[in-house]
Amino acid sequence: MPVPIRRLAVALTLCCALLAGSTTAWAAGHGDGRQTAPAVAVAAPTPSPSTSAERQKFAKTRFVANAGLAAGATYQWIWKPYKEGKFKKGAKHRKATLVKAALAGAFTYNRLKAAQRNAKGDPTLSKALAPLGSAVAGLKDLPSKLRKGDGSAADSFNDTINKIKDAGKSAGAPVKDKVPSPAQLRSGS
C-alpha cells in the first residue's frame, strides 16, 4: 500500500526531532555512558489581574442580551396578558397567568440588574443608564403586586423596559425583545 509523500515527510521530521532530542540528552552525560534526563523548568502560570479593558469586553453585547431577555419576558408574560385582560377577576386561567407573570417579573428584575452591571463596563451606557437605577430597583416589589392582580404593576414594568430600550438606543446599543424559554424563566437566568 503506497504511503503519501506528506506522511513520509511528517514521519521523517518527527523521527529527526526525537533523535536530536535524545542525542542532546546523551551528550549531556559527558560521554561516561550514562544518560540523564534533561531538567526542564516549567514556570507555574500566575493569574494576572484583569484590566479595565478586559472587564469592559463585550459590555454592550451583554447589556443588549440581558435587556432583550427582560423586554421579551415582560412583553410575553406581563404586558400582553395585561392588555388581553387576563389579570382581571373571573378571567379564564387567571391564576396560571398570574403565576407566569410573577415569574416573568422576577426574571425581568434579575436580567435588568445584570444589564445594569454590564452597562458599567461601557462609559456611554453607564451614563445613559445612571438615571434609571431607581426605576429598576422599584421593580423588585412588583411581582408580588402582579400576583395580587394589580394592573399598575404591568404598566410599571412596561415603562421601565421602554426607558431601558431608549437609553440603550441612545448609547448605541439598541435592544430588541427576545422571549426567554420557560426553562430560563423558571431558573431566573
N, C-alpha and C positions, 0 to 999 in steps of 0.2 A: 504494500500500500504506500503510494508516494506521499511524502510529507511536504507541505508548503514551505517555500523558502523563508517566509516570515517566521514561522515557528522555529525553524532551524536557527535563524539569526537570534531570536529571543533566547533560545536554549543555550546557544554558544555564549551569548553575553552574560547570562546568569552563571554559567559554569566558570567563566573567566573571573567574574566578580567574587565568587566563592573561593576560587583558587587563590586569588590575590589576597583575600582577607585571611585565609589560613596560612599563607606564606609569611605574611607580616607577623602574625601571631607566633609562628615557629621561629622567625628570625629574632623576635624579642627575647627568646630564651638564650641568646648569645651563643648558640652553637654547642651547648653542652648536652644536647639531645632531649632536653625537657621541653615540653610545650606548656606554656602558661596562657591562660585565657587573658585577653586584654581587659583592662579595667575600664569600665565605661561609667562616667559620672553623668547622671541624669538629674537635672535641676527640677525640683518639685514646682509645679505650677502654682503661682501665687495669685490669688484673686486680686483684681485691680478694681478700685472703686469706679463706679460708673460716672461718666462725665455728664454734664448737663445736656450735652448734645445727644448722648445715648438715651437719657431719660426722656428726651423730647421726641425720640424717633417714633414716627407713626402716630403722633398725638392727635392730629386731625382725623386720621383714618379711624382710630379707636373711638374718638368722640362721635364721629358720624355713625359708626356701627352701634354704639350703645344708645345714642339718642334715637336712631332709627328703630331699634327694637322697642324702646319706650313708647315712641309715637305709634308704632304698629299695634302694640298691646292696648294702648289707650283707645285707639280708633276701633279695633276689632271687638274688644270685650267691655268697653265702658261707653264710649261716645255713640257708637252705632246702636246698641241696645237701648240706651237712654233716648235717642231720637225716635226709636220704634215704640217707645212706651213700655218696654219690658220690665221696668223697675216699679211701675205703678201697682198698687194693691189690686189683686184679682187677675193680674196678667198671667198667662199660661207659662209655666216653668219659671216663675219669678224667683223661687228660691235658688235654683241651679244658676240662673243668670246672675243673681247677686253674689253667689259664691265665686263664680268665674270673674266677676268684676272686682271683687275684693282681692283675689289672687293677682289679677292684672294690675290693680293699684299698687300692691306691694312690689310686684315685679317692676313696674314703671318707676317707682321711687328708687329702687335698687339700681336700675340702669341709669337713671338721671344722676344719681350720686357718683356712679362710675364715670359718666360723661363729664361731670364737673372735675373729677380728679384728672381725667385725660386732658381736659382743656387747660389745666395748669401747666402742662408741658409746652404749650404754644402761646407766645405772648399776645398775639392778636385775639385768639379765642379766649384767653384768660380775661382780657379787658372787656370783651363782648359779653361774657357770662357773669362777670362780677356782680352786676345789679340783680341777677336772677337767683342768687343764693337763698334769699328768704322765701322766694316763691317755691323753690324745690323743697326747702325744709318744711314749708307749710303743707306739702303733700303727705307728710308722714301720718297724719291722723285721718286722712280722707278714706282709706279703705274701710275703717270702722263705720264712717258715715255712709259709705256705699252699702254696707251690709244692712244698715238701718233704713235704707231706701231714700236717703237724702239726695235729691236731684242736683242740688247746687255743687255737690262733690264732682259730678261729671263735668260740669262747666269749669270748675277749677282745674281739673286735670287737662282738659282741652286747651284752656287759656295758657297754662304753663307750657304745654307742649308747643303751642304756636309761638310763644315767646322764645323758647329754646331754638326752634327752627329758624326764626328770624335772626337771632343772634348768630347762629351758625352760618347762615347765608351771608350776613354782613362781614363775617370773618373769613369768608372764602371756603367754607365747609358746609355746603348745602346738605340738609338732612332729608332723606326720603323714608317713608314708612316701610318697615319690614316687620311683618307679623311673625312673632315667635311661635314656635311649635308648642303644643300643650305640655310637652315634657320640659321645655325650657321654662315655661310659665310656672309649672309645679316646683321645679328646682330653684327658681328665683334668679337664675343667671343665664 
